[in-house]
Amino acid sequence: MRSTLFDIKKLKRDLLEDAKALINVLQQCGEWNSQKDEKLTALIKLLTKTHPKDKVLIFTQFADTVRYLTENLQSSRITNVAGVTGQSKDPTVMTGRFSPVSNGKREQISSSDELRILIATDVLSEGHNLQDCAIIVNWDLPWAIIRLIQRAGRVDRIGQNADKILCYSFLPAEGVERIINLRGRLRKRLQENAEVVGTDEAFFEDDDARVILDLYNEKSGVLDGEEDTEVDLTSEAFQVWKKATDNNPGLKKTIEEMQNVVYSTRVHTPQPVQPEGVLLYMKTTEGNDSLIYVDRDGNSVTQSQLAVLRVAACEESTPAIPRDKQHHELVQKGSELIAEDEKNGGGQLGRPSGARFRTYERLKGYVQEMKGTLFVSEELLKAIDEIYRYPLRQSAIDTLNRQLRSGINNHQLAELVVALRMDDRLCIVTEELEKREPQIICSLGLFNNS
């Protein structure tokens, strides 16, 4: 951080007082005896009694703690244990030994070389496949709550075969907790960052677990008020798909085998807000999923993607009717409106009201404001550059819209986009986008049969 933000004389005095206080603590405590470490004892019990044969991934904030735990677990006759820190020569060697299947090294790692327990700093919380494991232990809790999600994301990925991901978190003893209120402060932080997660992971099992789950599930009142019709298109579409295919497994195969540009028509009773017309689903040149509803005059009925999806709703048994003579003409008009909107509705970044435009503008201002500080990391700059150059993934659009609506601050927004990028969930990064042609996936006519 900039030195001008500090009173140097006061800082020097405070640092000296802190050093003296720490020396005093060391003198009073004397040499550390790990045999009396109740936290370590609890970990050993977890590894030997609760999960004696399972793979376990242990995260801690500090490299010294990695070494402490590794040495003490090995001295307790727990085998196949290793530690990884930022100073490790090649962390990927250890991840291959710990999770050989997900890293494609099953044939190269013998049973004697395979690790059952891996202890690591957050150097492994990003960019590594560890799906052979389904149990995570948080030895200490990071202040940046997003780190908990990143840690779980190392194992909760495609290729994970376990039904549940178990996350154990160590908390301070009650006496210490009363002094530093870590749990309360972290819970408050969770509430402030309620929408950063966007899922139902639970990291604390106690009387307040339901409150935390409700925060994750948008039931806390954070999102009270008028419904936001733009934030959760992917989630709703997935629920429609899952319900339909669960009830009729054969439907999944039928739909997946359909060719693009497929169309149908059903009876629609015109209303003032839902006139006759066509619903169109199209993938744009930037790879975005777009829905549009155009009336008989070729005008867009609504800008809400979610509203268009809901207008399309009907029962599987709903009969089709003959195609209206205007159908293909309106599909063409709808595709032209989508292309025009993407090209001119905000330039490179899309509409000013869109998640991509708003996120980029806010983070650009944040970087200018925090220039010269530790908050402007290389990873953040890379994320901002990708947002400018490439389209957002639909899941990222939904997540960012939800965050922006819930009042996320710029620092939290920066943390979120960095986490999304590191999990490859931010942008569709490909140089082929310029060559991509728009694709009409399907269309549905809504017309009066009379």
C-alpha positions as CSV (number, residue, x, y, z in Angstrom):
1,M,0.0,0.0,0.0
2,R,1.1,3.6,-0.6
3,S,3.4,4.9,2.2
4,T,1.5,8.2,2.2
5,L,-1.5,6.4,3.8
6,F,0.5,5.9,7.0
7,D,1.9,8.0,9.8
8,I,5.4,6.6,9.7
9,K,6.4,7.6,13.2
10,K,3.2,6.1,14.7
11,L,3.6,3.0,12.5
12,K,7.1,2.5,13.8
13,R,6.0,2.9,17.4
14,D,3.1,0.5,16.9
15,L,5.2,-2.2,15.2
16,L,7.7,-2.0,18.1
17,E,4.9,-2.5,20.6
18,D,3.6,-5.5,18.7
19,A,7.1,-7.0,18.5
20,K,7.5,-6.6,22.3
21,A,4.1,-8.1,22.9
22,L,4.9,-11.1,20.8
23,I,8.3,-11.6,22.5
24,N,6.5,-11.5,25.9
25,V,4.0,-14.2,24.7
26,L,6.9,-16.4,23.6
27,Q,8.7,-16.0,26.9
28,Q,5.6,-16.9,28.9
29,C,4.7,-19.9,26.8
30,G,8.1,-21.4,26.4
31,E,8.9,-24.1,24.0
32,W,5.8,-25.5,22.2
33,N,4.7,-29.0,23.1
34,S,2.7,-30.5,20.2
35,Q,1.6,-33.3,22.6
36,K,-0.6,-30.8,24.3
37,D,-2.1,-29.4,21.1
38,E,-5.7,-30.3,21.4
39,K,-6.4,-29.0,17.8
40,L,-3.8,-31.4,16.4
41,T,-5.2,-34.2,18.5
42,A,-8.6,-33.6,17.0
43,L,-7.1,-33.6,13.5
44,I,-5.3,-36.9,14.1
45,K,-8.6,-38.4,15.4
46,L,-10.4,-37.2,12.3
47,L,-7.8,-38.8,10.1
48,T,-7.4,-42.1,12.0
49,K,-10.9,-42.7,13.4
50,T,-13.5,-40.8,11.3
51,H,-11.8,-41.2,7.9
52,P,-9.1,-43.8,8.4
53,K,-8.8,-44.7,4.7
54,D,-10.2,-41.7,2.8
55,K,-8.2,-39.1,1.0
56,V,-8.2,-35.8,2.9
57,L,-7.1,-32.4,1.7
58,I,-6.1,-30.0,4.5
59,F,-5.8,-26.3,3.9
60,T,-4.1,-23.7,6.0
61,Q,-3.1,-20.1,5.5
62,F,0.6,-20.4,6.4
63,A,3.6,-22.4,5.1
64,D,4.9,-22.8,8.7
65,T,1.7,-24.6,9.6
66,V,2.0,-26.9,6.6
67,R,5.4,-28.0,7.9
68,Y,4.2,-28.3,11.5
69,L,1.2,-30.5,10.5
70,T,3.2,-32.6,8.1
71,E,6.0,-33.4,10.6
72,N,3.6,-34.1,13.4
73,L,1.2,-36.3,11.4
74,Q,4.2,-38.3,10.1
75,S,5.6,-38.6,13.7
76,S,2.2,-39.9,14.7
77,R,2.7,-42.8,12.3
78,I,0.2,-41.6,9.8
79,T,1.6,-42.6,6.4
80,N,1.3,-41.2,2.8
81,V,1.3,-37.6,4.0
82,A,2.9,-34.7,2.2
83,G,2.8,-30.9,2.3
84,V,2.8,-28.2,-0.4
85,T,3.5,-24.5,-0.1
86,G,4.3,-21.6,-2.4
87,Q,8.0,-22.5,-1.9
88,S,7.5,-26.1,-3.2
89,K,9.6,-26.7,-6.3
90,D,6.7,-28.2,-8.3
91,P,3.3,-28.5,-6.6
92,T,1.8,-30.4,-9.5
93,V,4.0,-33.4,-8.7
94,M,2.2,-33.7,-5.3
95,T,-1.2,-33.1,-6.8
96,G,-0.5,-35.9,-9.3
97,R,0.5,-38.3,-6.4
98,F,-2.6,-37.2,-4.4
99,S,-5.1,-37.2,-7.2
100,P,-3.7,-39.4,-10.0
101,V,-7.0,-40.3,-11.6
102,S,-8.2,-36.7,-12.1
103,N,-4.8,-35.7,-13.4
104,G,-4.5,-38.6,-15.8
105,K,-1.5,-40.2,-14.0
106,R,-3.1,-43.4,-12.6
107,E,-0.7,-45.5,-14.6
108,Q,2.4,-43.5,-13.5
109,I,1.7,-43.5,-9.7
110,S,2.3,-46.7,-7.8
111,S,0.3,-47.5,-4.6
112,S,3.4,-46.8,-2.5
113,D,3.9,-43.3,-4.0
114,E,0.2,-42.4,-3.8
115,L,-0.7,-39.8,-1.1
116,R,-3.7,-40.2,1.1
117,I,-3.3,-36.8,2.9
118,L,-2.2,-33.6,1.4
119,I,-1.6,-30.5,3.4
120,A,-1.4,-27.2,1.5
121,T,-1.6,-23.5,1.6
122,D,-4.0,-21.8,-0.8
123,V,-1.4,-22.4,-3.5
124,L,-3.6,-25.4,-4.3
125,S,-6.9,-23.6,-4.0
126,E,-6.8,-22.5,-7.6
127,G,-6.0,-24.2,-10.9
128,H,-5.6,-27.9,-9.7
129,N,-7.7,-31.0,-10.2
130,L,-8.1,-32.9,-6.9
131,Q,-11.3,-34.8,-7.6
132,D,-10.0,-38.1,-6.3
133,C,-10.6,-36.5,-2.9
134,A,-14.0,-35.6,-1.4
135,I,-13.0,-34.4,2.1
136,I,-11.6,-31.0,2.9
137,V,-10.3,-29.7,6.2
138,N,-9.9,-26.0,6.9
139,W,-7.3,-25.9,9.6
140,D,-7.8,-22.2,9.9
141,L,-10.4,-19.9,8.4
142,P,-9.4,-17.3,5.8
143,W,-10.8,-13.8,6.2
144,A,-11.6,-13.7,2.5
145,I,-14.6,-16.1,2.5
146,I,-14.3,-16.7,-1.2
147,R,-11.2,-18.8,-0.4
148,L,-13.5,-21.4,1.3
149,I,-15.4,-21.7,-2.0
150,Q,-12.2,-21.9,-4.0
151,R,-10.9,-24.7,-1.8
152,A,-14.1,-26.7,-2.1
153,G,-14.0,-26.1,-5.9
154,R,-10.7,-28.1,-6.1
155,V,-12.7,-31.2,-5.5
156,D,-16.3,-30.3,-6.4
157,R,-15.6,-30.4,-10.1
158,I,-16.4,-32.5,-13.2
159,G,-15.1,-36.0,-12.5
160,Q,-16.0,-36.0,-8.8
161,N,-17.8,-39.3,-8.1
162,A,-18.7,-38.8,-4.4
163,D,-22.3,-38.0,-3.5
164,K,-21.2,-35.4,-1.0
165,I,-18.3,-33.1,-0.4
166,L,-17.4,-32.9,3.3
167,C,-15.8,-29.7,4.6
168,Y,-14.5,-29.7,8.1
169,S,-13.5,-26.3,9.6
170,F,-11.6,-25.8,12.9
171,L,-12.8,-22.9,15.0
172,P,-11.1,-21.3,18.1
173,A,-11.8,-22.8,21.6
174,E,-14.7,-21.1,23.3
175,G,-12.5,-19.0,25.6
176,V,-10.5,-17.7,22.7
177,E,-13.6,-17.2,20.6
178,R,-15.1,-14.9,23.3
179,I,-12.0,-12.7,23.1
180,I,-11.5,-12.5,19.3
181,N,-15.1,-13.3,18.2
182,L,-13.7,-14.9,15.0
183,R,-16.7,-17.0,14.4
184,G,-19.1,-14.0,14.7
185,R,-16.9,-11.8,12.6
186,L,-16.7,-14.5,9.9
187,R,-20.4,-15.1,10.0
188,K,-21.0,-11.3,9.6
189,R,-18.5,-11.4,6.6
190,L,-20.5,-14.3,5.1
191,Q,-23.7,-12.3,5.4
192,E,-22.0,-9.3,3.8
193,N,-20.8,-11.5,1.0
194,A,-24.0,-13.5,0.9
195,E,-24.3,-13.6,-2.9
196,V,-20.6,-14.3,-3.7
197,V,-21.2,-18.1,-3.3
198,G,-24.5,-18.5,-5.1
199,T,-24.8,-22.1,-4.0
200,D,-25.8,-24.1,-0.9
201,E,-22.4,-25.1,0.6
202,A,-22.4,-25.1,4.4
203,F,-19.2,-24.4,6.2
204,F,-20.5,-24.2,9.8
205,E,-22.7,-26.9,11.4
206,D,-24.5,-25.3,14.3
207,D,-27.7,-23.6,15.2
208,D,-27.1,-20.9,12.7
209,A,-26.5,-23.2,9.8
210,R,-30.0,-22.6,8.4
211,V,-29.4,-18.9,8.4
212,I,-26.2,-19.3,6.4
213,L,-27.9,-21.7,4.0
214,D,-30.7,-19.2,3.5
215,L,-28.2,-16.5,2.8
216,Y,-26.8,-18.7,0.0
217,N,-30.2,-19.5,-1.2
218,E,-31.3,-15.8,-1.3
219,K,-33.8,-16.2,1.5
220,S,-32.2,-13.8,3.9
221,G,-34.0,-10.7,2.8
222,V,-30.9,-9.5,0.9
223,L,-32.8,-9.8,-2.3
224,D,-36.2,-8.8,-1.0
225,G,-38.3,-6.6,-3.2
226,E,-39.2,-6.7,-6.8
227,E,-38.1,-9.8,-8.6
228,D,-35.0,-9.4,-10.8
229,T,-36.0,-11.1,-14.1
230,E,-32.5,-11.0,-15.5
231,V,-30.4,-12.8,-13.0
232,D,-31.0,-16.5,-13.1
233,L,-31.8,-17.6,-16.7
234,T,-29.4,-20.6,-16.5
235,S,-30.7,-21.9,-13.2
236,E,-34.4,-21.7,-14.3
237,A,-33.6,-23.3,-17.7
238,F,-31.7,-26.1,-16.0
239,Q,-34.6,-26.8,-13.7
240,V,-37.0,-26.9,-16.6
241,W,-34.7,-29.3,-18.4
242,K,-34.1,-31.5,-15.4
243,K,-37.7,-31.8,-14.5
244,A,-38.8,-32.7,-18.0
245,T,-36.0,-35.3,-18.6
246,D,-36.4,-36.8,-15.1
247,N,-40.1,-37.4,-15.8
248,N,-39.4,-38.7,-19.3
249,P,-35.8,-40.0,-19.8
250,G,-36.5,-40.7,-23.4
251,L,-37.1,-37.0,-24.0
252,K,-33.4,-36.2,-23.3
253,K,-32.2,-38.3,-26.2
254,T,-34.9,-37.0,-28.5
255,I,-34.0,-33.3,-27.8
256,E,-30.2,-33.8,-28.0
257,E,-30.6,-35.4,-31.4
258,M,-32.5,-32.5,-32.9
259,Q,-30.8,-30.4,-35.5
260,N,-30.4,-26.7,-35.2
261,V,-33.1,-24.4,-36.7
262,V,-35.9,-26.8,-35.5
263,Y,-39.2,-25.0,-35.0
264,S,-42.7,-25.6,-33.8
265,T,-46.0,-23.7,-33.2
266,R,-48.6,-23.8,-30.5
267,V,-51.9,-22.1,-29.9
268,H,-51.5,-18.7,-28.2
269,T,-54.3,-16.5,-27.0
270,P,-53.1,-12.9,-27.6
271,Q,-52.9,-10.6,-24.6
272,P,-51.9,-6.9,-24.4
273,V,-48.5,-7.9,-22.9
274,Q,-48.1,-11.2,-24.8
275,P,-49.1,-10.7,-28.5
276,E,-48.9,-13.3,-31.2
277,G,-45.4,-13.8,-32.5
278,V,-42.3,-15.9,-32.4
279,L,-39.8,-16.9,-29.6
280,L,-36.3,-17.4,-30.8
281,Y,-33.3,-19.0,-29.2
282,M,-30.0,-18.1,-30.8
283,K,-26.3,-18.4,-30.1
284,T,-24.6,-15.2,-31.1
285,T,-21.2,-14.6,-32.8
286,E,-19.8,-13.9,-29.3
287,G,-21.0,-17.3,-28.0
288,N,-23.8,-15.9,-25.8
289,D,-27.2,-17.6,-25.4
290,S,-29.9,-15.1,-26.4
291,L,-33.7,-15.3,-26.3
292,I,-36.0,-12.9,-28.0
293,Y,-39.8,-12.5,-28.4
294,V,-41.0,-10.6,-31.5
295,D,-44.6,-9.7,-32.4
296,R,-46.2,-9.9,-35.8
297,D,-44.8,-6.5,-36.7
298,G,-41.2,-7.7,-36.0
299,N,-40.8,-5.7,-32.9
300,S,-39.2,-6.9,-29.7
301,V,-41.9,-7.6,-27.0
302,T,-39.5,-7.7,-24.0
303,Q,-35.8,-7.4,-23.2
304,S,-36.1,-9.9,-20.4
305,Q,-34.5,-13.2,-21.2
306,L,-36.2,-14.9,-18.3
307,A,-39.6,-13.5,-19.3
308,V,-39.1,-15.0,-22.8
309,L,-38.3,-18.4,-21.3
310,R,-41.4,-18.4,-19.1
311,V,-43.7,-17.4,-22.1
312,A,-42.4,-20.6,-23.8
313,A,-43.7,-22.8,-21.0
314,C,-46.2,-25.5,-21.9
315,E,-47.1,-29.1,-21.2
316,E,-45.3,-31.9,-23.0
317,S,-48.7,-33.0,-24.3
318,T,-49.5,-29.6,-25.9
319,P,-50.4,-30.2,-29.5
320,A,-48.5,-28.5,-32.3
321,I,-50.4,-26.5,-35.0
322,P,-49.4,-25.7,-38.5
323,R,-46.6,-23.1,-39.0
324,D,-47.8,-19.6,-39.6
325,K,-46.8,-18.1,-42.9
326,Q,-44.9,-15.3,-41.0
327,H,-42.9,-17.6,-38.9
328,H,-39.6,-17.7,-40.7
329,E,-39.8,-14.0,-41.5
330,L,-40.1,-13.2,-37.8
331,V,-37.3,-15.6,-36.9
332,Q,-35.1,-13.7,-39.4
333,K,-36.2,-10.4,-37.8
334,G,-35.5,-11.6,-34.3
335,S,-32.0,-12.8,-35.3
336,E,-31.3,-9.4,-36.8
337,L,-32.5,-7.6,-33.6
338,I,-30.2,-9.8,-31.4
339,A,-27.2,-9.2,-33.7
340,E,-27.9,-5.5,-33.8
341,D,-28.3,-5.3,-30.0
342,E,-25.0,-7.2,-29.5
343,K,-23.2,-5.0,-31.9
344,N,-24.6,-1.5,-31.1
345,G,-26.2,-1.8,-27.7
346,G,-23.0,-0.9,-25.9
347,G,-20.2,-1.6,-28.3
348,Q,-17.6,-4.2,-27.4
349,L,-19.1,-4.7,-23.9
350,G,-22.7,-4.9,-24.8
351,R,-25.6,-2.9,-23.2
352,P,-24.7,-0.5,-20.4
353,S,-27.2,-2.3,-18.2
354,G,-25.6,-5.7,-18.9
355,A,-23.3,-7.5,-16.4
356,R,-20.3,-7.4,-18.7
357,F,-20.4,-3.6,-19.2
358,R,-21.2,-2.8,-15.5
359,T,-18.5,-5.2,-14.2
360,Y,-15.9,-3.8,-16.5
361,E,-16.6,-0.2,-15.8
362,R,-16.7,-0.7,-12.0
363,L,-13.5,-2.7,-11.9
364,K,-11.7,-0.2,-14.3
365,G,-12.6,2.6,-11.8
366,Y,-11.5,0.4,-8.9
367,V,-8.1,-0.2,-10.4
368,Q,-7.6,3.5,-11.0
369,E,-8.7,4.3,-7.4
370,M,-6.4,1.6,-5.9
371,K,-3.4,2.1,-8.3
372,G,-0.1,1.4,-6.6
373,T,-1.6,-0.8,-3.8
374,L,-1.6,-4.5,-3.2
375,F,-5.3,-4.7,-4.1
376,V,-4.5,-4.3,-7.8
377,S,-3.1,-7.8,-8.5
378,E,-1.9,-9.2,-11.8
379,E,-4.7,-11.7,-11.7
380,L,-7.3,-8.9,-11.4
381,L,-5.8,-7.1,-14.3
382,K,-5.9,-10.3,-16.4
383,A,-9.6,-10.8,-15.5
384,I,-10.5,-7.3,-16.5
385,D,-8.7,-7.7,-19.8
386,E,-10.5,-10.9,-20.5
387,I,-13.9,-9.3,-19.7
388,Y,-13.1,-6.6,-22.3
389,R,-11.9,-9.0,-25.0
390,Y,-14.2,-12.0,-24.6
391,P,-17.9,-12.6,-23.8
392,L,-18.9,-13.8,-20.3
393,R,-20.1,-17.3,-19.8
394,Q,-23.8,-17.4,-19.1
395,S,-23.3,-18.7,-15.6
396,A,-20.9,-15.7,-14.9
397,I,-23.6,-13.4,-16.2
398,D,-26.1,-14.8,-13.8
399,T,-23.7,-14.7,-10.9
400,L,-22.5,-11.1,-11.6
401,N,-26.1,-9.8,-12.1
402,R,-27.0,-11.3,-8.7
403,Q,-24.0,-9.7,-7.1
404,L,-24.5,-6.3,-8.6
405,R,-28.2,-6.3,-7.6
406,S,-27.3,-7.3,-4.0
407,G,-25.0,-4.3,-3.6
408,I,-21.6,-6.0,-3.8
409,N,-18.7,-3.5,-3.3
410,N,-15.8,-3.0,-5.6
411,H,-13.3,-5.0,-3.5
412,Q,-15.7,-8.0,-3.3
413,L,-16.5,-7.7,-7.0
414,A,-12.7,-7.9,-7.8
415,E,-12.3,-11.0,-5.6
416,L,-15.3,-12.6,-7.3
417,V,-14.1,-12.1,-10.9
418,V,-10.6,-13.3,-10.0
419,A,-12.1,-16.4,-8.4
420,L,-14.4,-17.0,-11.4
421,R,-11.4,-16.6,-13.8
422,M,-9.2,-19.0,-11.9
423,D,-11.9,-21.6,-12.0
424,D,-12.4,-21.0,-15.8
425,R,-15.9,-19.8,-15.2
426,L,-15.6,-16.1,-16.2
427,C,-15.2,-15.7,-20.0
428,I,-15.3,-17.8,-23.1
429,V,-11.7,-17.3,-24.1
430,T,-11.0,-18.3,-27.7
431,E,-9.5,-16.6,-30.6
432,E,-12.1,-18.3,-32.9
433,L,-14.9,-15.9,-31.8
434,E,-14.3,-13.5,-34.7
435,K,-14.8,-16.4,-37.2
436,R,-18.0,-17.7,-35.5
437,E,-21.3,-17.5,-37.2
438,P,-24.5,-16.9,-35.3
439,Q,-26.6,-20.1,-34.8
440,I,-30.3,-20.3,-34.7
441,I,-31.0,-23.1,-32.3
442,C,-34.8,-23.3,-32.3
443,S,-38.0,-21.2,-32.5
444,L,-41.5,-21.4,-31.2
445,G,-44.5,-19.7,-32.9
446,L,-47.3,-18.3,-30.7
447,F,-50.4,-17.9,-32.9
448,N,-54.2,-17.9,-32.7
449,N,-55.4,-21.1,-34.4
450,S,-58.7,-19.5,-35.5
